[in-house]
Amino acid sequence: MTSDAAVAGAGPLDAARELDRCGVDLLILDQVPGTARLDPVPVLTAIARVTDRLGLVAGLPVADQPPYLLARALGTLDLVSDGRAGWLVDTSRPGLDLRDDTPRWQCAATAPEEEWAAAVTEHVDTACALWNSWEPDAVVIDRRTGVFVDHTKVHTVGARGRFFSSRGPLNNPAPPQGRPLLLGSATAATAPPAAVDVVLARAPDILAATELVTRLRAERPAPVLVAVTAALTGTPPAEGGASVRLDGSAAEVARGISRLVEATGADGIVLQGRLDLRTVVGTASALSAEWGEVVGPPGHLRRRLPAVVGGPR
């Protein structure tokens, strides 16, 4: 099970420890919409220090920063978390004040609507090229010879596109998992970026979710997670946008999730919205009882997640 439950507020690190303990696979933190967006990467970096297996996914818009800065931040998160970082590719249009110098460094900010998908693809491809600019064994740290890095294994990128350009390389080593796990959202009207590893299917009900999962299965081999908004009895209602709504006791919500996964053919679910921690933990515990123990050992997220989401059905 995955969750983008908000952990902001009292005891966020304790909340993260509890998510890690109860078997949640991913914690997705989006940037807070508004005039000034709050960067989730520093929060996830702190959470990395108190968790062992929880995947740490930052929802970052391609419109807010160029590929080099984004790749460096998420590459650092992957290093700190020992291969547990991910990027939810936010493809929303820029919410920036273009009277500043944004267009000077972010050509995509003023891209016409019909060219926006191409700009998103170019951003993701450039970030991936930057993550590959260091070979895995480039860091030598040979005290005898005084060599820290084998410079022959650090490469320029030379990316030059219509919207983004980067000479590279990054100024930090290769992420432990090669690059962070890439996630993208899909609705009946939108498709995720082509490069994503996992797709989040957002639909308002089971029928629509089934149709969407069927379409995504035909388009790509990536695992598909269905967005769910849940609230356990006695907890505050959650608002989750386009998602399947489930309410009731922990056991009732768990049974509803099992029916949803079986009906849609999805690989799992993502609890979304600003959720009460009791809902996440209670649902995870009830699902463990219904599906059996599916918590694996710590490991790189890109290797581990497909095995987890492909498990109980």
N, C-alpha and C positions, 0 to 999 in steps of 0.2 A: 504494500500500500504506500502511496505517496501523499504528501501534504504540503500545501503552501500556507499552512496556518500561521497567522501572525504571532511572533513571540515577543513583540515589543511590549513594554509595560513592566510590571513587577516580576522580577526573577527570570529574565529571558534565558540566561545560561542554565538555570535549573530546569526550565521548560525544555530546552534543547536536550539536556541529559535524559529527561524522561522520554522524549521522542526517540532518542537513540536506543534507550533500554527496551521500549515496547515494540520495536521492530519497524518503525516508519523508515522507508527507503530514501525518500527525498524530502528536503525542506526547501521550498521555493519562496524566495523573498523578492517581490517586485519593487521597483522604484515607486515612491509615493507620487501620484500625479499632482500637478499644480505648477505654480510659477517656478518654484525651486524644488527639484526632485532630490530625495534623500538616497544616497548611494548605498545599496545593500551589501556591498563587498566588505567594508570594515566590520559590519555586524557578523557576517558569515565567517570572517577570519577569526573573530573572537570565539565563535561557536566551534570552530575547528579544533580549538585547543582543549575543549572539554568533552568531545565526542570521539567515537572510534570508527563507526561505520556509516553514520548518517550522511547521505549525499547532500551537498551544499550547492544549490542552484540560484544564481542571480538572474533576475529578470531585468535585462538592460536593453533599452531601445537603441537601435542602430542610428537613430537620428540625433542622439545626444553627444556622442563622442566618436572620433575617428577610430579606425581599426587598430592602430598601433596602441593607443591608450587603453582600449578595451582589452586587447590581447595581453598586454602587460599586466593589467590588474587581475584578470582571470587566471593567467598563467601563474602569478604569484599565489593566488588562492589555492591553486592545485598543488603547488609546492608545499605550502603550509599545511594543507590537509592530507598530504601524502596520497594524492590522486583521487580526491572525492569532489572535485569542482564540476559545475555544470553551468551552461548558459541557456536560459530561456530567451530565445531570440524574439524580442519585442519589435514587431514590424509597424507599429503605429506611426502615423505621420508626425512630423516635428511639431512640438508645442512651444516653439522658441520665438523670441522676439527678434525678428530678422533685421531690425534696425541696428543691431550690434554687428560685430565682425564675423558672425557665424558663417555666412556664405563663403568667407575667405578660406576657411579650413574645412568646411563641410559642404561640398558642392551639392550633395544629395538633398540638403535641406530645402533647396528651391527646385528640386526635380518635379516635372509635371506628373500628374497622377498616373498617366499611362506608362511612365518610366520608373515609377517607384519600385516595382518588383525587381527590375534590373539593378537598381541601386542597392537594394537589400542583398541580393545575391552577390554583388561585387564586394560589399562590406564583409559578408561572412567568408567569402573565398579569400579575401586579403588577410583577415584575422587568422584563418587556418594556415595560410602560407607563412605567416609570422611565427606561429607556434612550431612550424617545421624548420625554422631557420637555424636551430641548434640540433645537431645530432645527439642521440641519447647519451653517448659516451664522450661528449666534448669536454666535460669538466674532468680534469686530470688530478689536480691537487698533489703534485709530486714535490714534496718538501726537499728532496735531494737535489733536484735540478732547478727548483724554483719556478716550475711551470704550473700555472693555475688552470689554464684552458688551452686545449689544442686548437689553435686558430684555424687550422685546415678543416675543422669540423663545425665551424660557425660560418654561415653563408648569408650573403645578401639575398633579398627577395626580388627586388626590381619590379614590384607590382606597379603598373601604370595603367589605370583604367579611365573611364569617362568621369567617374565620380570620386574615386579614391586612388591615391598613389602612396607607396611606401617603399623606400629603398631597403629598410631593414638593415641588419637583423634586430631582433629584440635585445634588450640589454639585461635579460635574465635567462637562466638556462631553460632547457626544454621541460615542459610539464611532465610529471611522472607518468601520466597515462597518454602521452603523446599530444593530446589536446583535450580540453574539457568536453564532457558529454554535452551534445547540442540537442535542445528541445525546441519544438515549435508548436504553435496553436493552429487548429483548423476549425472552421465552422462550415455550415452548408454553403456559404458564399465565399469563403476564403480557403486558401491552401497554405501549408507551411513552407518555409524555405526548403529547397531540394536537399541540402546537405545535412538536415537534422537526423539524429539517431533515434529519437523518440517523439511521437506526436501526441499532443493533448487534444482530444476531441471534445469540443464544447457544443452541446445541444440542449434544448429546453426540456426534453422528455425522452423516454426509452425508445419510442418509435423513431424519432429524429436521430437519436444517438446510433441506433442500429443502422439506419440508412447511411449515416456519415462514416461509421466504422467500415461498412461494406465498400464504400467508395474509396476510402483510404487504403484498404487492403488491396484493391485492384491497382492502385497507383504506385505503391511503394512497399518494400518489405519491412519497414520500421515497426517496432512495437507501438501499439496504440493504447493510450490510457483515456478513460472517459471522465470528464469533469463532473464532480458530485458536490452538492452543497448539503451538509447534514447538520442536524442539531438533535442532541439527545434530550430526552425528557428532563426538564428541570434546568436546562442550560439556555442561555440567551439565543434567540434566533440568529442565523448567519445569513449574510447577503453575499451571493456568489456569482451574480451575473448569469450568463448563459451556461446552465448546468442542470443536471437531473437532481431534483429535490428529494431528500429522504429524511424523515423525522421519526422519532419513537425511542424506545429503549435501545441500549447497545446491541442486544441480540436481534431486535427487529431491523435496525439499520444494517447490521452485518448480513442478515438474510436478504435484505433488499439489494445490497451490493452484490451478493452471490448471484441473485436472479438477474441483475443488470449485466454482469460480466458474461453469464451464460447466454442471455438473450442477444446481446450485441456482438458476441465473439471477440470482445476486447481482451487485452492482456492484463488489465488492471484498472485501477481508478486513481484519480487525484482529488483529494478533498481540497476545496478551494474556498476563498473568502476569509474574512477575519473570524477565525473559529475559536471557540472556547477549548482550552486544553483538555478539559474533561471529555469533550466530544471526540477528539483525536485519539486520546489514550484508550477511552472506553471502546471505541470502534475497532482500534487495532487489536485490543485484547480479545474482543468478541470474534474478530476474523481469525485470529490465531486458533481459537477454540474450534471454529467451524472448518477451517481449511487445513489445520495442522501447522506445526512450526515451520516457518519459511525463512527465518532470519539466518542469513549466511555469515561467514566470517568477514572481517574487514578486508578490503581489497580495492583495487582501482574500479571506479564507478562504471566505466565503459565496458569492462569485462564482466562485472558482477550483475548489473541491472537486468540485462536480457535474460539471464538465468532465473532471476527472481520473478520478473513479470510474466515469464513464460511458464511458471509453475502451476499454482492451483487454478483450476478452471471449474 
